[in-house]
Amino acid sequence: MKRVRQTKTATQRNRLLKNRVKEARKSILVAVEAGDNAAAQEAYVALSSAADKAAKKGAFHKKRADRYKARAAASIAKASA
């Protein structure tokens, strides 16, 4: 039953990491829609950190983290232009 315990621990960790990324993405979206570039930049830093950590821990693939960061940066750039 060790495998069950390991899976439970990994699932909890992955869920936490994924939720941090999801919250950061949402905060960027809200900031961009509100036109608050400073808040969007701060949220981007949080997203970048959270996504890289989640990829490092194996919650999802590194290219997925890169894609999230690229799309967020593009939306911020588009909103500030």
Secondary structure as a PSIPRED ss2 file (coil, helix, strand):
# PSIPRED VFORMAT (PSIPRED V4.0)

   1 M C   1.000  0.000  0.000
   2 K H   0.000  1.000  0.000
   3 R H   0.000  1.000  0.000
   4 V H   0.000  1.000  0.000
   5 R H   0.000  1.000  0.000
   6 Q H   0.000  1.000  0.000
   7 T H   0.000  1.000  0.000
   8 K H   0.000  1.000  0.000
   9 T H   0.000  1.000  0.000
  10 A H   0.000  1.000  0.000
  11 T H   0.000  1.000  0.000
  12 Q H   0.000  1.000  0.000
  13 R H   0.000  1.000  0.000
  14 N H   0.000  1.000  0.000
  15 R H   0.000  1.000  0.000
  16 L H   0.000  1.000  0.000
  17 L H   0.000  1.000  0.000
  18 K H   0.000  1.000  0.000
  19 N H   0.000  1.000  0.000
  20 R H   0.000  1.000  0.000
  21 V H   0.000  1.000  0.000
  22 K H   0.000  1.000  0.000
  23 E H   0.000  1.000  0.000
  24 A H   0.000  1.000  0.000
  25 R H   0.000  1.000  0.000
  26 K H   0.000  1.000  0.000
  27 S H   0.000  1.000  0.000
  28 I H   0.000  1.000  0.000
  29 L H   0.000  1.000  0.000
  30 V H   0.000  1.000  0.000
  31 A H   0.000  1.000  0.000
  32 V H   0.000  1.000  0.000
  33 E H   0.000  1.000  0.000
  34 A H   0.000  1.000  0.000
  35 G C   1.000  0.000  0.000
  36 D C   1.000  0.000  0.000
  37 N H   0.000  1.000  0.000
  38 A H   0.000  1.000  0.000
  39 A H   0.000  1.000  0.000
  40 A H   0.000  1.000  0.000
  41 Q H   0.000  1.000  0.000
  42 E H   0.000  1.000  0.000
  43 A H   0.000  1.000  0.000
  44 Y H   0.000  1.000  0.000
  45 V H   0.000  1.000  0.000
  46 A H   0.000  1.000  0.000
  47 L H   0.000  1.000  0.000
  48 S H   0.000  1.000  0.000
  49 S H   0.000  1.000  0.000
  50 A H   0.000  1.000  0.000
  51 A H   0.000  1.000  0.000
  52 D H   0.000  1.000  0.000
  53 K H   0.000  1.000  0.000
  54 A H   0.000  1.000  0.000
  55 A H   0.000  1.000  0.000
  56 K H   0.000  1.000  0.000
  57 K H   0.000  1.000  0.000
  58 G C   1.000  0.000  0.000
  59 A C   1.000  0.000  0.000
  60 F C   1.000  0.000  0.000
  61 H C   1.000  0.000  0.000
  62 K H   0.000  1.000  0.000
  63 K H   0.000  1.000  0.000
  64 R H   0.000  1.000  0.000
  65 A H   0.000  1.000  0.000
  66 D H   0.000  1.000  0.000
  67 R H   0.000  1.000  0.000
  68 Y H   0.000  1.000  0.000
  69 K H   0.000  1.000  0.000
  70 A H   0.000  1.000  0.000
  71 R H   0.000  1.000  0.000
  72 A H   0.000  1.000  0.000
  73 A H   0.000  1.000  0.000
  74 A H   0.000  1.000  0.000
  75 S H   0.000  1.000  0.000
  76 I H   0.000  1.000  0.000
  77 A H   0.000  1.000  0.000
  78 K H   0.000  1.000  0.000
  79 A H   0.000  1.000  0.000
  80 S H   0.000  1.000  0.000
  81 A C   1.000  0.000  0.000
